[in-house]
Amino acid sequence: DIQMTQSPSSLSASVGDRVTITCRASQGISNYLAWFQQKPGKAPKSLIYAASRLQSGVPSKFSGSGSGTDFTLTISSLQPEDFATYYCQQYNSYPHTFGQGTKLEIK
Amino acid sequence: QVQLQQSGPGLVKPSQTLSLTCAISGDSVSSNNAAWNWIRQSPSRGLEWLGRTYYRSKWYDDYAVSVKSRITINPDTSKNQFSLQLNSVTPEDTAVYYCVREFYGDYGEVRFDPWGQGTLVTVSS
């Protein structure tokens, strides 16, 4: 199985900050990577697919990049509603696997 | 707008069968552009893909090795829904279970959206 490792596991930031979350795959996955946002008690919400493509309805403050094994999710100008847990997922091969999550907290 | 609505019991006894259903609106379980997944989430295992069913002239399914001997995902075309059955459950199967559409766009891009609302299933006597 492909292992997905996110860093950091948690991150404290202030409203208005720009943050970057990293996801590394244990082997190359081309651009078959998605990012999700999850708030407490809710289902994950799709943000990014194909590493860099924005899901319909998701604000452009979210952006993704990378290919192969190294990927990033950047969130600009943090707002209170952005504080949540973020997950990456590879879908290059089965089983699809997820990172362990990055919890973004208000400083 | 596609929506997925989950139903099923929240408490299952050890050794029994966990059964959940995911009703689809705004799309078809028989779509040639989609696959229908079950994913679970627990503090100990994180997000874990369990399996999927999809139709490409005939029905196919794929399952995670970790549950392959115990799992069945079935489509129900008459009700436009799909189901999850997990046999011989133990407390380790306690988790929030989600159904998720895997959508294939016109240019081959894949999106995992939407997700069902989630069902907390507790395995306990």
Interface residues (C-beta under 8 A of the other chain):
Chain A: Y32 A34 F36 K42 A43 P44 K45 S46 Y49 A50 R53 Q55 Y87 Q89 Y91 Y94 P95 H96 T97 F98 Q100 G101
Chain B: G46 L47 E48 W49 D62 A64 V65 Y98 E102 E109 V110 R111 F112 D113 P114 W115 G116 Q117 G118
